Structure formats: C-alpha cells, structure tokens
Amino acid sequence: MQYLFVINPTAGKADASVTLLPRIWSAAERAGITPTIVITRRAGHARQVAAACAENGEEARIYACGGDGTLNEILQGAAGHEQISVGCIPCGSGNDYIRNFGTQSDFLDLDAQLAAYSFPADLIRTPQGYGIEIYAAGIDAQVANGIPKWRRVPLCGGTTAYTLSILEAICSSFRHTLRIRTDTEEFQGTYMMLAICNARMYGGGYCAAPYAQMDDGLLDVVLLKPVPRIRLAGLLRGYRHGEHLTPDGQVTKPFAPYMTFFRTSSIDIQVLDQRPLITTLDGECSPQMNLHAEVARHSIQLLLPPKLAQNAPVLQAMGE
C-alpha cells in the first residue's frame, strides 16, 4: 500500500508544507509506514501525480493537502480506479468538501487520516471533467468568480467572502432563459441560479442540498427563479442553512414561489438567450451555452477518518 501526500504550497494564506511535512513524518512513523510526499509546482501538477499513481495499478491512498482545487485535480486523475482511495487534508481558504462530513480539525488529525476507512462514492461527470460537490451556474458562478477578491480583504474567511460576493452579484441584473431536460421531463423557464448537487455543502458553507447523498446514484437539482431584491437577502439566509427543503424533497413555503427541486441521474441544460452561462464545477469556472451532468456511479473511493466514517451510509451497510 502506497501512502501519497500531495501538498499544494499556494493553497490558503500560507505554505502548508512548512507545518505539514514534520507532522506527516511523525504520524507515519507512529503508524509504521513510509509515505511519499510531493509538493506541487504548478496548476495541473496534482492531477498528473494522481494519474501516474493510478496508472501503475498498485493500491494507494492519495491525500490532497490543499483546498478544493487541489482535491478536484486529484479526483480527475483517480476517478475510475478502484485501487486508489482519496483523502483530504484541508489547507485551503474555503475547504467546502470537508463540511459535508465534519470539521477542519477532524481532517487535520493525521493519525486518524492514516487509519481512515475507504468507501465508494459517486462523482458528477461533465464535459468539463469530474466534480464531487456541486455543479452550479448563474449567479452562483458569478459569486465564485468574485470570492478570491474578497478573500484578500483582512479577516474575510470563506463564508464571509462568499456572502460579500453574493451581495455584489445581486446588485446586477442576472437571469437566463433555459431549456432543461432530465430523466423524466423537459421544460423551460427563466432562472437566476441553479445547483446540480452530489454533496450538501458548497460556497463557504451554504447548504444547497441538505439531504443529498454522495452514494445514492442521484443528483439533487435546485433551480431558482428571479427573486425581488427586497426578499433575496432573507431567502439567502435560509438557503445557507438548508431551510428551503424538507426531508421528503418538498420546497418550503417561503421558497415555493421561486424554487424548483427534483432528483435525477442526468440533466441537460440549453441556454436560449444566446448569452453564455457562467458555470462552476467545484469552484472551477467556465462559460457554457450547453450543460450536461450525469452521475458517475461509485467512480471514486473516498477516505474518511474513523469517527466520521461511522456516518457514511455505505460503511454502515457494510457493518464497519
């Protein structure tokens, strides 16, 4: 078994390798293993390292030491390889992925990471690559583009930067006419935001899909029609806390005039107003005129520390 730590020194506000390297070696010595450590040198390097590890066919655990971008790169290289399990040691600014399971301290416990359980999870497959969290479009992607600017402001953490970027975005007029096709229906409408969710959390802690599961073979889709600005701030507060949906998938009363929710294994979206729709796949932004997303069933093995793994449905079913 290979234990590979891929450290992005540019993630977050400080070079994580300075503090992580001695901690990795100490935890590895206690566990009786010899780790391999790679410090990335450029964008795309983490993906190349993960792909090379996956292609040699040996069983390995790859730990993404960085932010959501570092994790996303490693997922691109590891997807579809059952012998590779991927863990996350959060060193970035947002760290949205870990919010789906626990706290940052849970994932920074390296002894627990080396003892982590592996379980199969779904990914979102798109023409732009794989995602594990959320494929969002519209105002959400505009917000994602604005987050780096706000994070440079002193004392602006992930949630604060996301909220300020939202407020900036809603001061502009933003809407698109879309044609949407799912597993069971086709319809069109005008929307300001949409989120195609494999996970519950994104955007600095906003709970877009409070009952989404990463291993159920379905995408939770949230569509939001244009909302009067006088009501938008209040609805966003509820959206942040997941108050827009009930456990049985019904939209709650305050959101009912504006929101549509459904589950599907695939979705196609065509922009009808000839203006490219800004999209973000786990934080990676791009303009699109046509969107496609589908479930890549059990295409990645995820690592969770033992305490958090107790709540993973697949592990519960296996009696771990």
Disulfide bonds with the S-S distance in Angstrom:
none
